[in-house]
């Protein structure tokens, strides 16, 4: 079957002028011509064009593509294997670039303005922006999210260190209550649950009792949050959820 230059250009997504240029430089000469001199491309020509376009997508110059395709020791399978390796490497690099861009976007959305050294000093290996994109998607249109972003944008390294110290102190005291054998809905646990709510309100956004209940449920429903507390002390996520609900109930 012979194809006209227009049909080939349309099928391959290139211009007729491009095909004319490939013919002029000897990169892709049509298999035949009509009596009137019009180009006609056969299946072998289309295979070669596909190879050309693959290598062009990978950034090879036309002269180098011609040398590769005209290598007498190369066969079609070798070309495909090489292109597969090159494309796989390119995809990996692009994925790394996408991840870097996403990380930058998440960091900017949270407006945590710390140097890498300051971030490590404050957060250690925990990435404060790890779930920022998801948080913005889920709660970005809420007043609580907007208030949290406004406060975070103003915080200095010392502010973050203070918040971290307060949270670590609360963690220690909460674990101590657990270790004492106190009931999660008892007065000691409820008191610390109330302090937990106030810490959120003081540092990030106004956290009412209904919102606090929702957070407590999320601590158990989302494995990532569950793991955060389970790492501190096994059973902490469920214990905290019960304490938060009990505290909310006690405040009507």
KACORHU-V626600 format. One record per pair of residues at least 12 apart in sequence whose ideal C-beta (glycine too) atoms are under 6 Angstrom apart, sorted by sequence separation. I is the first residue (numbers start at 1). J is the second residue. If there is no record, write none. Layout:
((I & J) (I & J))
This chain:
((177 & 189) (52 & 65) (5 & 19) (31 & 45) (30 & 45) (197 & 212) (112 & 128) (220 & 237) (51 & 69) (174 & 192) (219 & 237) (110 & 129) (28 & 48) (28 & 49) (220 & 241) (107 & 129) (110 & 132) (219 & 241) (106 & 129) (109 & 132) (216 & 241) (106 & 132) (106 & 133) (109 & 136) (51 & 79) (58 & 86) (216 & 244) (54 & 83) (212 & 244) (213 & 245) (8 & 41) (5 & 39) (27 & 62) (213 & 248) (12 & 49) (2 & 40) (3 & 41) (111 & 149) (122 & 160) (27 & 66) (118 & 157) (122 & 161) (209 & 248) (2 & 42) (112 & 152) (163 & 203) (111 & 152) (110 & 152) (111 & 153) (122 & 164) (209 & 251) (114 & 157) (193 & 243) (193 & 244) (190 & 243) (194 & 247) (189 & 243) (193 & 247) (184 & 239) (148 & 204) (190 & 246) (148 & 205) (185 & 242) (190 & 247) (147 & 205) (175 & 233) (184 & 242) (184 & 243) (144 & 205) (171 & 232) (178 & 239) (185 & 246))
